[in-house]
């Protein structure tokens, strides 16, 4: 049974930072492309950042320069360091995993809420 468990969400003031973690089980973590998506109220789910098995990274325009995705294969964990947060970053953040691509990933976590107060 595949499980992706996110943690690290919460309430933060604008300009602050948060670091999200996602620990995977039930998959061979090192061979999966990992990604973070988010969904804000009333908006479509969107890709935030992705990291491949060779640690190539992709960022959305909103995330570039402020967020950093990283992975630790020894811990089966992917991270999302978020800096300079603003109210538009308020959303539920989801961790995903897929063998091939960060588009339409097969596995999803349950999500963690990030709320940025202005």
N, C-alpha and C positions, 0 to 999 in steps of 0.2 A: 504494500500500500504506500503510495507516494504522498508525502506530506511536505508542505512548504510552510514554515511557521515564521511570521514576521514579528518583529518587536522594535521598540524604540520610538514609536509614535507618541504624540502628546500635544500639549499646548505650549506655544512659544511666542514670544513677542516678535514683532516685525524687526528684522535686522539680525535676529538670532540664528542659532544653528541647531540641527538635530542630526543624529546618525541612526539610520535604520539598519537593521540586521534581518537576515532571512536564512534560517537553517533548514537544509533539506535532508530528507530521509526517504529510503525506498527507491532511490535512483543512484546511478553512478555519476556523482556530481561533476567530476572533472571533464566528462564528455558532453555536458549540457551547456548550451548557451543560456545565460541567466539575464533577466531583465527586470526592471521596475516600471510598472504602469501606475497611472493614477486616474481617479475619477472624482471630479468636483460635482457638487449638487447641481443638477440640471444640465450637466455637460456630458459629452461622450468620453469614454475611457481613452486615454492617450498614453503613448510611450513616453517615458521620462529618460531612461538610459538603459543600455544593454552592454554586456560584456561577453565575448566569445570564449571558446576554450583556449585560444591562444592570447587571450586578454586584449584583443582589439575592442575598442569602446565606441559607442554611438550615443549621442546626446540629442535631445530635442533642443530647439532654439531657446526655449524658456530655461532649460537646465544648464546649457553650455556656459562655462565660466563660473558657475555657482555651485554645481553639484559634481560629485565624483563617485563613480561606481568602481568597486573593487571586489575581488574574490579571494578566498582562502580555501583552496581545495583540501587541505589537511583538516579543516574544520567543517567542510561541507557548507560553507556560509558565504553569502554575498552581502555586500554593504552598500549603502547609499549615504554618503556624507553630504548634507545639505547646508549651505551657508547663505547668508544674506537673504533669509526667507522673507517673503512678503505675503500679503493677504491672498494673492492669486495662487499661492502654493497650497492653500487649504484644500484638502482632498483626502480620500481614502487611497492609500498607496498599497499596491499589490506586487508581490514577488512572483515571477514566472520562470518556468524552465522548459526547454525544448531541445531535442537532439539536433535540430537543423537550423532553426532561425528564431530571431526574436519577434518576428511577425506571426501572429496567430499562434502563440505558444500553447503547448498541450496541457501543461500543468500550471495551476494557479494556487496561490495562498489565499487565506481568508481575508487579508487586508488589515492595515493598521491606519488609524485615523491620525492625520496631522492637521492641527488647527493653528493658524497664525493670526494673532490678534494685532490690530493696527492701532 
